[in-house]
Amino acid sequence: MVGFEDVKDRMAHAIESQRRIHFLLEGPPACAKSIMLEAVRSAVPGAFIVFGSRTSAAGLSEALFEHQPSVLLMDEADKMKSECYSVLLGLMESGEILETKSRRTRGIKLETMVIAACNSSIKFPPEFLSRFALHVNFPRYSREEFIEVCQGFLSRVENCPVDVAATIGTLVHDYGLGDVRKARGVWQLMMEPTEEEMHKVIRLMLKYPGDGNDSCKCCCPGLYHRGCPGDAGPALLERKREVKMKICPKCLATGFYSRQHCSECGTKVREVTFSCECGAELCPSFTHGFFPPWSRRLSIWHKHCPHCGRDVRNLVKDQVRELKQRAL
């Protein structure tokens, strides 16, 4: 797991102190939350792990009575049933587990630390969230971190050559194919560790995207830029000929359409292309609220050139600024 040394130190100190200190790890898939839980499980003899999607209140209560863990690890906590909160709230607040059934009552007091992992905490009740001493929201990996993680993971776990692993991480990130697990999928599908075979697998994934959208994952939806790896079929090529990217020089409204005038201010729109310093043609898509106030409407689909990896955000902004100044 790359980075987050401060979080690791706090968790290690809390476990060593054997106090009832609780942690919530939140973040997107494949950001090493489960790996961190497995690391605690292997290092702490008294740790016990449960999965929220396969845990009931009765099962959780029985496991606590039977194992009396020093650390309770909960993976996929956002998928657990609401009935489990009745057990966890008492455990996390006072350490008490009380169970009352027909003709039988039992209770126990534990010094159990809870470390939970989830993709989203939006469904958690506030009284549950307030019991965590530290709620960590892991951000998505930057490009450099993603490549480093792929390089380490594939080389150590999958016996992938280090240089091949780094290239796979670069391609998966720049083409927007997915997370670290997708990078592992690229390596597993390769028949031989060559660059040509690597690009064949990447083209295969772009040709048959799992979301059912036949768009190019390395630039804008539904269009291919010059040099895009692979051909997703005649429909995309025909669509590329029909649709042009245009920009309104007055209000900077943009879109891929065939009309001649801006739908918002009526100004005549013009075709526009953006290019990287390496000469590659960039094909951004546009949304709201990405750039500063002078251009609130402009945003690019990817931050880096799919060919050389250079950060192109400032480059595109400069080209748009120049376009607007010429129009004025």
Secondary structure as a PSIPRED ss2 file (coil, helix, strand):
# PSIPRED VFORMAT (PSIPRED V4.0)

   1 M C   1.000  0.000  0.000
   2 V C   1.000  0.000  0.000
   3 G C   1.000  0.000  0.000
   4 F C   1.000  0.000  0.000
   5 E H   0.000  1.000  0.000
   6 D H   0.000  1.000  0.000
   7 V H   0.000  1.000  0.000
   8 K H   0.000  1.000  0.000
   9 D H   0.000  1.000  0.000
  10 R H   0.000  1.000  0.000
  11 M H   0.000  1.000  0.000
  12 A H   0.000  1.000  0.000
  13 H H   0.000  1.000  0.000
  14 A H   0.000  1.000  0.000
  15 I H   0.000  1.000  0.000
  16 E H   0.000  1.000  0.000
  17 S H   0.000  1.000  0.000
  18 Q C   1.000  0.000  0.000
  19 R C   1.000  0.000  0.000
  20 R C   1.000  0.000  0.000
  21 I C   1.000  0.000  0.000
  22 H C   1.000  0.000  0.000
  23 F E   0.000  0.000  1.000
  24 L E   0.000  0.000  1.000
  25 L E   0.000  0.000  1.000
  26 E E   0.000  0.000  1.000
  27 G C   1.000  0.000  0.000
  28 P C   1.000  0.000  0.000
  29 P C   1.000  0.000  0.000
  30 A C   1.000  0.000  0.000
  31 C C   1.000  0.000  0.000
  32 A C   1.000  0.000  0.000
  33 K H   0.000  1.000  0.000
  34 S H   0.000  1.000  0.000
  35 I H   0.000  1.000  0.000
  36 M H   0.000  1.000  0.000
  37 L H   0.000  1.000  0.000
  38 E H   0.000  1.000  0.000
  39 A H   0.000  1.000  0.000
  40 V H   0.000  1.000  0.000
  41 R H   0.000  1.000  0.000
  42 S H   0.000  1.000  0.000
  43 A H   0.000  1.000  0.000
  44 V C   1.000  0.000  0.000
  45 P C   1.000  0.000  0.000
  46 G C   1.000  0.000  0.000
  47 A E   0.000  0.000  1.000
  48 F E   0.000  0.000  1.000
  49 I E   0.000  0.000  1.000
  50 V E   0.000  0.000  1.000
  51 F E   0.000  0.000  1.000
  52 G H   0.000  1.000  0.000
  53 S H   0.000  1.000  0.000
  54 R H   0.000  1.000  0.000
  55 T C   1.000  0.000  0.000
  56 S C   1.000  0.000  0.000
  57 A H   0.000  1.000  0.000
  58 A H   0.000  1.000  0.000
  59 G H   0.000  1.000  0.000
  60 L H   0.000  1.000  0.000
  61 S H   0.000  1.000  0.000
  62 E H   0.000  1.000  0.000
  63 A H   0.000  1.000  0.000
  64 L H   0.000  1.000  0.000
  65 F H   0.000  1.000  0.000
  66 E H   0.000  1.000  0.000
  67 H H   0.000  1.000  0.000
  68 Q C   1.000  0.000  0.000
  69 P C   1.000  0.000  0.000
  70 S C   1.000  0.000  0.000
  71 V E   0.000  0.000  1.000
  72 L E   0.000  0.000  1.000
  73 L E   0.000  0.000  1.000
  74 M E   0.000  0.000  1.000
  75 D E   0.000  0.000  1.000
  76 E C   1.000  0.000  0.000
  77 A H   0.000  1.000  0.000
  78 D H   0.000  1.000  0.000
  79 K H   0.000  1.000  0.000
  80 M C   1.000  0.000  0.000
  81 K C   1.000  0.000  0.000
  82 S H   0.000  1.000  0.000
  83 E H   0.000  1.000  0.000
  84 C H   0.000  1.000  0.000
  85 Y H   0.000  1.000  0.000
  86 S H   0.000  1.000  0.000
  87 V H   0.000  1.000  0.000
  88 L H   0.000  1.000  0.000
  89 L H   0.000  1.000  0.000
  90 G H   0.000  1.000  0.000
  91 L H   0.000  1.000  0.000
  92 M H   0.000  1.000  0.000
  93 E H   0.000  1.000  0.000
  94 S C   1.000  0.000  0.000
  95 G C   1.000  0.000  0.000
  96 E E   0.000  0.000  1.000
  97 I E   0.000  0.000  1.000
  98 L E   0.000  0.000  1.000
  99 E E   0.000  0.000  1.000
 100 T E   0.000  0.000  1.000
 101 K E   0.000  0.000  1.000
 102 S C   1.000  0.000  0.000
 103 R C   1.000  0.000  0.000
 104 R E   0.000  0.000  1.000
 105 T E   0.000  0.000  1.000
 106 R E   0.000  0.000  1.000
 107 G E   0.000  0.000  1.000
 108 I E   0.000  0.000  1.000
 109 K E   0.000  0.000  1.000
 110 L C   1.000  0.000  0.000
 111 E C   1.000  0.000  0.000
 112 T C   1.000  0.000  0.000
 113 M E   0.000  0.000  1.000
 114 V E   0.000  0.000  1.000
 115 I E   0.000  0.000  1.000
 116 A E   0.000  0.000  1.000
 117 A E   0.000  0.000  1.000
 118 C E   0.000  0.000  1.000
 119 N C   1.000  0.000  0.000
 120 S C   1.000  0.000  0.000
 121 S C   1.000  0.000  0.000
 122 I C   1.000  0.000  0.000
 123 K C   1.000  0.000  0.000
 124 F C   1.000  0.000  0.000
 125 P C   1.000  0.000  0.000
 126 P H   0.000  1.000  0.000
 127 E H   0.000  1.000  0.000
 128 F H   0.000  1.000  0.000
 129 L H   0.000  1.000  0.000
 130 S C   1.000  0.000  0.000
 131 R C   1.000  0.000  0.000
 132 F C   1.000  0.000  0.000
 133 A C   1.000  0.000  0.000
 134 L E   0.000  0.000  1.000
 135 H E   0.000  0.000  1.000
 136 V E   0.000  0.000  1.000
 137 N E   0.000  0.000  1.000
 138 F C   1.000  0.000  0.000
 139 P C   1.000  0.000  0.000
 140 R C   1.000  0.000  0.000
 141 Y C   1.000  0.000  0.000
 142 S C   1.000  0.000  0.000
 143 R H   0.000  1.000  0.000
 144 E H   0.000  1.000  0.000
 145 E H   0.000  1.000  0.000
 146 F H   0.000  1.000  0.000
 147 I H   0.000  1.000  0.000
 148 E H   0.000  1.000  0.000
 149 V H   0.000  1.000  0.000
 150 C H   0.000  1.000  0.000
 151 Q H   0.000  1.000  0.000
 152 G H   0.000  1.000  0.000
 153 F H   0.000  1.000  0.000
 154 L H   0.000  1.000  0.000
 155 S H   0.000  1.000  0.000
 156 R H   0.000  1.000  0.000
 157 V H   0.000  1.000  0.000
 158 E C   1.000  0.000  0.000
 159 N C   1.000  0.000  0.000
 160 C C   1.000  0.000  0.000
 161 P C   1.000  0.000  0.000
 162 V H   0.000  1.000  0.000
 163 D H   0.000  1.000  0.000
 164 V H   0.000  1.000  0.000
 165 A H   0.000  1.000  0.000
 166 A H   0.000  1.000  0.000
 167 T H   0.000  1.000  0.000
 168 I H   0.000  1.000  0.000
 169 G H   0.000  1.000  0.000
 170 T H   0.000  1.000  0.000
 171 L H   0.000  1.000  0.000
 172 V H   0.000  1.000  0.000
 173 H H   0.000  1.000  0.000
 174 D H   0.000  1.000  0.000
 175 Y C   1.000  0.000  0.000
 176 G C   1.000  0.000  0.000
 177 L C   1.000  0.000  0.000
 178 G C   1.000  0.000  0.000
 179 D C   1.000  0.000  0.000
 180 V H   0.000  1.000  0.000
 181 R H   0.000  1.000  0.000
 182 K H   0.000  1.000  0.000
 183 A H   0.000  1.000  0.000
 184 R H   0.000  1.000  0.000
 185 G H   0.000  1.000  0.000
 186 V H   0.000  1.000  0.000
 187 W H   0.000  1.000  0.000
 188 Q H   0.000  1.000  0.000
 189 L H   0.000  1.000  0.000
 190 M C   1.000  0.000  0.000
 191 M C   1.000  0.000  0.000
 192 E C   1.000  0.000  0.000
 193 P C   1.000  0.000  0.000
 194 T C   1.000  0.000  0.000
 195 E H   0.000  1.000  0.000
 196 E H   0.000  1.000  0.000
 197 E H   0.000  1.000  0.000
 198 M H   0.000  1.000  0.000
 199 H H   0.000  1.000  0.000
 200 K H   0.000  1.000  0.000
 201 V H   0.000  1.000  0.000
 202 I H   0.000  1.000  0.000
 203 R H   0.000  1.000  0.000
 204 L H   0.000  1.000  0.000
 205 M H   0.000  1.000  0.000
 206 L H   0.000  1.000  0.000
 207 K H   0.000  1.000  0.000
 208 Y C   1.000  0.000  0.000
 209 P C   1.000  0.000  0.000
 210 G C   1.000  0.000  0.000
 211 D C   1.000  0.000  0.000
 212 G C   1.000  0.000  0.000
 213 N C   1.000  0.000  0.000
 214 D C   1.000  0.000  0.000
 215 S C   1.000  0.000  0.000
 216 C C   1.000  0.000  0.000
 217 K C   1.000  0.000  0.000
 218 C C   1.000  0.000  0.000
 219 C C   1.000  0.000  0.000
 220 C C   1.000  0.000  0.000
 221 P C   1.000  0.000  0.000
 222 G C   1.000  0.000  0.000
 223 L C   1.000  0.000  0.000
 224 Y C   1.000  0.000  0.000
 225 H C   1.000  0.000  0.000
 226 R C   1.000  0.000  0.000
 227 G C   1.000  0.000  0.000
 228 C C   1.000  0.000  0.000
 229 P C   1.000  0.000  0.000
 230 G C   1.000  0.000  0.000
 231 D C   1.000  0.000  0.000
 232 A C   1.000  0.000  0.000
 233 G C   1.000  0.000  0.000
 234 P H   0.000  1.000  0.000
 235 A H   0.000  1.000  0.000
 236 L H   0.000  1.000  0.000
 237 L H   0.000  1.000  0.000
 238 E H   0.000  1.000  0.000
 239 R H   0.000  1.000  0.000
 240 K H   0.000  1.000  0.000
 241 R H   0.000  1.000  0.000
 242 E H   0.000  1.000  0.000
 243 V C   1.000  0.000  0.000
 244 K E   0.000  0.000  1.000
 245 M E   0.000  0.000  1.000
 246 K E   0.000  0.000  1.000
 247 I E   0.000  0.000  1.000
 248 C C   1.000  0.000  0.000
 249 P C   1.000  0.000  0.000
 250 K C   1.000  0.000  0.000
 251 C C   1.000  0.000  0.000
 252 L C   1.000  0.000  0.000
 253 A C   1.000  0.000  0.000
 254 T E   0.000  0.000  1.000
 255 G E   0.000  0.000  1.000
 256 F E   0.000  0.000  1.000
 257 Y E   0.000  0.000  1.000
 258 S C   1.000  0.000  0.000
 259 R C   1.000  0.000  0.000
 260 Q C   1.000  0.000  0.000
 261 H E   0.000  0.000  1.000
 262 C C   1.000  0.000  0.000
 263 S C   1.000  0.000  0.000
 264 E C   1.000  0.000  0.000
 265 C C   1.000  0.000  0.000
 266 G C   1.000  0.000  0.000
 267 T C   1.000  0.000  0.000
 268 K E   0.000  0.000  1.000
 269 V C   1.000  0.000  0.000
 270 R E   0.000  0.000  1.000
 271 E E   0.000  0.000  1.000
 272 V C   1.000  0.000  0.000
 273 T C   1.000  0.000  0.000
 274 F E   0.000  0.000  1.000
 275 S E   0.000  0.000  1.000
 276 C C   1.000  0.000  0.000
 277 E C   1.000  0.000  0.000
 278 C C   1.000  0.000  0.000
 279 G C   1.000  0.000  0.000
 280 A C   1.000  0.000  0.000
 281 E E   0.000  0.000  1.000
 282 L E   0.000  0.000  1.000
 283 C C   1.000  0.000  0.000
 284 P C   1.000  0.000  0.000
 285 S C   1.000  0.000  0.000
 286 F C   1.000  0.000  0.000
 287 T C   1.000  0.000  0.000
 288 H C   1.000  0.000  0.000
 289 G C   1.000  0.000  0.000
 290 F C   1.000  0.000  0.000
 291 F C   1.000  0.000  0.000
 292 P C   1.000  0.000  0.000
 293 P H   0.000  1.000  0.000
 294 W H   0.000  1.000  0.000
 295 S H   0.000  1.000  0.000
 296 R C   1.000  0.000  0.000
 297 R C   1.000  0.000  0.000
 298 L C   1.000  0.000  0.000
 299 S C   1.000  0.000  0.000
 300 I C   1.000  0.000  0.000
 301 W C   1.000  0.000  0.000
 302 H C   1.000  0.000  0.000
 303 K C   1.000  0.000  0.000
 304 H E   0.000  0.000  1.000
 305 C C   1.000  0.000  0.000
 306 P C   1.000  0.000  0.000
 307 H C   1.000  0.000  0.000
 308 C C   1.000  0.000  0.000
 309 G C   1.000  0.000  0.000
 310 R C   1.000  0.000  0.000
 311 D E   0.000  0.000  1.000
 312 V C   1.000  0.000  0.000
 313 R H   0.000  1.000  0.000
 314 N H   0.000  1.000  0.000
 315 L H   0.000  1.000  0.000
 316 V H   0.000  1.000  0.000
 317 K H   0.000  1.000  0.000
 318 D H   0.000  1.000  0.000
 319 Q H   0.000  1.000  0.000
 320 V H   0.000  1.000  0.000
 321 R H   0.000  1.000  0.000
 322 E H   0.000  1.000  0.000
 323 L H   0.000  1.000  0.000
 324 K H   0.000  1.000  0.000
 325 Q H   0.000  1.000  0.000
 326 R H   0.000  1.000  0.000
 327 A H   0.000  1.000  0.000
 328 L C   1.000  0.000  0.000
